[in-house]
Structure formats: C-alpha cells, structure tokens
C-alpha cells in the first residue's frame, strides 16, 4: 500500500479532491482501518472529539493518519496509547496525534522527513523503510498543510497537523 501511495504522490495534483471534511470522521476512519493491529498490540485510543471541519483531501489525510498510527504501534512503549485531539488558535485548527512510545532521539528529529532516513530506532528495530514520514511531509506540502514533530526518548511523540492552511488550496 505504501508503494502505491509513493507512486501516486509524485502526481497528487491529479488526485486531489479538496472539500470540507469533518476532521474526526477521518480520524475514526484511520482507526477503523488499523483496528486489528491496534487490538493485537493492546493500544489504547483516546479521542477528544470535536466537530471541527477543515478543507482538505479525505483520502490523503487518512493516509497520513494511517502512517502516524502505524509508527506509533511500531515504536510503542509497554502500555501503548495514542491520543487524538485538536487545538484551536483563532481560525487555525491543529490536529494532534500523541503517543507514549519510545520516542525519537533529538539528533534524528531534524531528518525524519528525509526520503530514506530511518534513524536510530528504525535501524535498531529494523522496522523502518524511511518512506512513511517523507510521504506525509510531501502530501502536507502539496495540500498546503503543516506537519511538525516533537519527541523525547522514552516519553513519546507528538505530531501536529496544521490543517487550517488547507483553505488556501481551494481559494
């Protein structure tokens, strides 16, 4: 599946369907698509649901969320948990995806969006392709969204998707 999205990502402008979407409908979709993996790994999901709507492409946002969920499970801690919540700053809507996994080493953080970069955890665990976060960043850029990651080893990772900027795509 990742290979198909990689092939499509080169020409996403031909595959956009930007419209107003209910953000947590897409979150629920990503959770549903990964439910067996989440159950098998004992991952607790916490939702702080809102009825926020954003302008974006549902399929591509779901792809990004799937990548984030898979990464959270790959690099989970002993009692894995993923939280989904939004932060509002005026008209800005930021979707936060936070886990309590093993975290990312600070020396790796500047390079996590580089194509092929696997980092310390990816090399140690041998579970990384170095493509997932690269694709997330590429898709966010093409949809005029922001993506940032903060992390501390042993304390988990927080990914912020600034989806409010997506309004520019349709203006």
C-alpha positions in Angstrom: 0.0 0.0 0.0 2.8 2.4 0.9 4.4 1.7 -2.5 1.1 2.7 -4.3 0.9 5.9 -2.4 4.5 6.6 -3.1 3.9 6.2 -6.8 0.8 8.4 -6.6 2.5 11.0 -4.5 4.6 12.3 -7.5 1.4 13.4 -9.2 -1.0 14.2 -6.3 -2.3 17.3 -8.1 -4.2 14.9 -10.4 -5.7 13.0 -7.4 -6.9 15.9 -5.2 -10.5 16.1 -4.0 -10.3 19.0 -1.7 -13.5 19.8 0.1 -14.8 20.5 3.6 -14.4 17.4 5.8 -15.3 16.6 9.4 -11.9 16.0 10.9 -12.8 13.3 13.4 -14.7 11.4 10.7 -11.3 10.9 9.1 -9.7 10.0 12.5 -12.3 7.3 13.0 -11.7 6.0 9.5 -7.9 5.7 10.2 -8.6 3.9 13.5 -11.1 1.5 11.8 -8.5 0.7 9.1 -6.0 -0.2 11.7 -8.3 -1.7 14.3 -6.8 -5.3 14.2 -3.2 -4.1 14.5 -4.3 -1.7 17.4 -6.1 -4.6 19.2 -3.3 -7.1 18.7 -0.9 -4.7 20.2 -3.1 -3.6 23.1 -3.1 0.1 22.1 -5.5 2.3 24.0 -7.0 5.1 21.9 -8.1 8.3 23.5 -10.2 10.8 21.4 -11.0 14.3 22.5 -13.5 14.7 19.7 -14.7 17.9 18.2 -16.9 18.7 15.2 -14.2 20.8 13.6 -14.3 20.8 9.8 -11.3 21.6 7.6 -10.6 21.9 3.8 -8.5 19.0 2.7 -8.5 15.7 0.8 -10.0 13.0 2.9 -8.1 10.1 1.3 -4.7 11.8 1.8 -5.4 12.9 5.3 -6.4 9.3 6.1 -3.1 8.1 4.5 -1.2 10.5 6.8 -3.1 9.3 9.9 -2.5 5.7 8.9 1.2 6.3 8.8 1.2 8.0 12.2 -0.8 5.2 13.7 1.5 2.5 12.2 4.6 4.4 13.5 3.0 4.7 17.0 2.4 0.9 17.1 5.9 0.1 15.7 7.6 2.2 18.3 5.2 1.6 21.2 6.0 1.5 24.9 4.8 -1.1 27.4 1.3 0.3 27.8 0.7 1.9 24.4 -1.6 4.8 24.0 -2.5 7.1 21.1 -4.4 10.4 21.7 -6.1 12.4 19.1 -7.2 16.0 19.8 -7.4 19.4 18.2 -6.0 22.8 19.3 -7.7 25.9 18.1 -5.7 29.1 17.6 -8.2 31.7 16.3 -9.3 30.2 12.9 -6.4 27.7 12.9 -7.1 24.1 13.6 -4.3 21.8 14.5 -4.9 18.0 14.8 -2.5 16.5 17.4 -1.6 12.8 17.4 0.3 11.9 20.5 1.7 8.6 21.7 3.6 7.4 24.7 6.1 5.2 22.8 9.8 5.0 22.8 10.2 8.5 21.2 12.7 9.8 18.7 16.2 10.8 19.5 16.8 14.5 19.3 19.7 14.0 16.9 17.3 12.2 14.5 14.4 14.8 14.6 15.8 17.2 12.0 16.0 14.4 9.4 12.8 12.4 10.0 11.1 13.8 6.9 14.0 13.0 4.6 13.4 10.3 2.0 15.0 7.0 3.1 16.0 8.2 6.6 15.4 5.5 9.2 17.1 7.0 12.3 18.4 5.2 15.4 15.1 3.4 16.2 14.5 2.3 12.6 18.0 0.8 12.4 17.7 -0.8 15.9 14.2 -2.2 15.4 14.7 -2.9 11.7 11.1 -1.9 11.1 11.6 1.3 9.1 11.5 2.0 5.4 12.3 5.7 5.7 9.4 6.5 3.3 6.3 7.0 5.6 7.1 10.3 7.2 8.7 11.5 3.9 5.4 10.9 2.1 3.4 12.6 5.0 5.6 15.7 4.6 5.3 15.7 0.8 1.5 15.3 0.9 1.2 18.1 3.6 3.2 20.4 1.5 1.1 19.8 -1.6 -2.1 20.3 0.3 -0.6 23.5 2.0 -0.8 21.9 5.4 1.9 22.0 8.1 3.4 19.0 9.9 5.7 19.2 12.9 7.0 16.6 15.3 8.3 16.9 18.8 9.6 13.9 20.7 11.6 12.8 23.7 13.2 9.4 24.1 11.1 7.3 26.5 8.3 9.9 26.6 6.6 9.5 23.3 6.0 11.6 20.2 3.6 14.4 19.3 2.7 15.1 15.7 0.9 18.3 14.8 -1.0 18.6 11.6 -1.9 22.2 10.8 -4.9 21.7 8.6 -6.2 25.2 8.7 -3.8 26.2 5.9 -5.6 23.8 3.6 -8.2 26.5 2.9 -5.6 28.1 0.6 -5.9 25.1 -1.7 -9.5 25.9 -2.6 -9.4 29.7 -2.5 
